Amino acid sequence: MSDLRPGTYNAYVTEAYLGKSRNKGTPQLEIRFQLEGDSAPFIWAYRYFTDNGWQYLEKELKAMGWDPRAHDYDFEKLDTKKDNDGRIVRHSALAENPCWVQIVVQDETYTDDQGVSRTSTKVRFINEIRVREEMPEQEKKTFLTDLRKRMIAASGQSHNAGRQPGSPPRPRTPQGSATPANEGGQSSPERTHKERVQDAVADSLKDAGIDAGDGGFEEIPF
C-alpha cells in the first residue's frame, strides 16, 4: 500500500504506458502522477479500455489535456517509449505538455486470489482543475438586486422587510396563541374547534346553495 494518505491532490503526468492488467490481461493505461510540492511523492493510476471504463477514461484524458477525438483516437501517442537501456526516447503525449489536474486518492479493500483481505491506495478520480471566474462588482450588485426582487415577488413580502437595520425582528404569533387585538384594543380569544367546524360546514352549505339559517349546529356532536 502506498504511503500516500487518502485525499485530494494537485498533480501532473510524468509518464504513461499502454499495457495490460496482471490478473485478467485487460488492456490498460498506466499513468504516473507527480504530486505538487517539493519532494512530493508520486502515485500510479490504472485505467482500462473496456466498454464500461472508456466512458470515464475519455473524460479523464480530456482533463489531462488530451482529447481522443481531436487526435483521431491515436492511442499509440499515449505510450512512453524507452530504449534498451531504459532511457525515455519518446514521452507520452500526456507528459509532453502536462497540465495540472486534481486527483482523488482513496483506500480500497479487496480480497486477493488467495482469499486474503488487502488494502490498496488508488487514484479514484482524475478531474480538471476549474478556475473560479470572478463576477464584476457592478454586475454582482445588479444581479443580487434583481434576484431579491424576483424572490420576494414569488414568495410574498418578507416578514421582516422594511425593518430598520439594527432593530429587533418583529415577533411572530406562535401557533395556538391568541389572535391580534381587535379594534377595541382587546385580544380576541382563540376560536374553539367546534366553532371552526361550524364555520366550515356553513361555508360548505353556502357553496352548495343551501341556506343554513341560524345553523342549528348545537345539536351536532362535534
N, C-alpha and C positions, 0 to 999 in steps of 0.2 A: 504494500500500500504506500502511496506517495505521502511525503511529509507535508504536503500542501493541505491546508485546512479547507473545509467547505466554505464557499463564499463566492462573491462576485469580484472579478479581477479585470483590469485592462491588460491586453496582451496583443502580440502581433506574431505572424507566422515567420519562422526561420527556415523550415524545411517541410516538405510534403512528399509522400511516396505512394505509388499505386501498388497494392499488394493484395493479400487475402488473409482471412481470419485463420487462426491457428487450428481451431477445432473442426469447423464446418467447411472451410475453404471458400467462404463467401468473399467476393471481390470487395475491397475496401480502400478507403483513402486514409492514410495515416498522416496526421498533421501535428507538427511540433510547435507549440506556442511558447514564446518567451514572455514572461510577465514583466510588468513595468516596475522599474526601480533598480538601484544599484545592487548587484549580487543577488538579483531576484531569481527564483527557481524557474524551471520550465515544466511543461506537462504535455503529454501526448493525448490527442483526441483521435477517435476512430469512427469513421462514418462509412456506411455501407451502401453499395449500389444495388439495393433491392427496390422493388416497387414501392414498398412502404417507406423505406429510408430515403428515397430520392426526393419525395415531397418536402422533406426537411433539409436535405443536403443542398438542394438548389437555392433555397433562401439563404442558407449559411454561406455558400460560395459567393453570393452577391454581397453579403455583409462583409466578406473578406476582400471585396474589390474585384471579383472575377465573375462576370455574367456569362453563364454557359451558352446562352443563345447568341449573344454578341460574338462569341468565339467559335460559333458553329459546332458546339459540343465537342471540341477537340481536347479531350481529357488528357491526352498524352503530354500536353503542356504543363499539367499539374505535377508531373513526376520529376523528382530531382535525379539528375544523372551524376554518377561518380565513376572515376577511372579505377583501374585495378589496384591502385594504392589507396583508394578510399577518399581521394580528393574530389570535391564537387567540381564538375566541369560544366554543368548547366543547372541553374537554380529553378525551382518550381515557379510557375507563374504567380503563385500566391506569395512568394518571398521576394520576387524581383522588385516590386514596388509595394511593399506591405503597408497596410493601413491598420490603425488601431481598431480593435474590436473589444467587446465585453463578453467574457466567458463566465458561465455559471458552473462552479465546481461542486459536486455532491458526492457523498459516500454511498456506495451501492453494495448491498449484501446479497450474495448468491451462493448456490450450492454447486461445487465442482463435480467432476465426473466420479470422484471417489466418495461423494456424499458428504464432503466436509464443507461447513459453512465458512465463507470467506467474505472479507470486505475490501472493496476496491474503490479508489478515488477516481472519478471520471468527470470529463467535461460534458455536462448535461445540455447546455445551450451555448450557442455562438450567436451573439446579437450585435447589430450595428450600434455604434455609439451615436446617439442622437444629440444634436446641439440645440439647446433651448433658444428659441427666437424671441427676442425682447419685443414688446409692444410699445410703440412711442407713447409718451405720457398723454399727449392730447388725444390720440386715438383711444387710449385706455379710458380716459375720462369720459369721452363721448359714448363709448361702448357701455360703460358701467351705468351712466345716466339713463341711456335707452333701455338697458336691461332692467333696471329698477322700475321704470315706468311700466314696462310690459308685465313684470311680475305682479305689481300692485293691481294693475288692471285685470289680470287673470284670476287673482285670488282674493280681491277685495282690499280695501284700505287697511293697512297695518293697525293693530290695536294701539300701538304707541306712536303712530305717525303724527307729526306736528309737535311732539313733546320737545320742550326746550332742553338743550344739552346740559347735562349735569343734574337735571331734575329727576326724581324717582319715577319709576314706571307707574302707570295707572294700575290700581288694584283691580283684579278680576273678581267677579262674583262667583264664588265656588258653587259647584252643583249642590242642590239641596238647601241653599241658603235663601233668605227672604229676597223678594224681588225689590228693585229700586223704589225709592219713596215716590208716592203719588203726588198730585198737585197740592194736596192738603198738608204735605210735609211729613206724612206718616207712612211707614213702610207697609206694603200690602203683604198679608200673610201668605205663605205658600199654599197653593191650591191643593186640595186633597185629591187622592187617586180617584175617588168617586166623582168629584166634580169634573175632573179631566175626562173621565169616561163618558159622563153625561153630555159634555160639550161635543165630544167626538161622535156620539150617537146622534145628537141633534143635527150636527153638520151633515152626517151621512143621510139622515132623513130629508134634510133640506135639499141636498144634491139630487135626491131621488124624486123630489117634487111632492113630498109628504109633509103636511103641516103638523108639527109635533105639539102645537099648542103650548100648554104650560108644562109639557113633558110627561108628567106622571111617572117620573123615574124613581120616586121614593119607594115604589113597590118592587123595583128591580133589585134583587140581592147582589149588589156589586161586591 
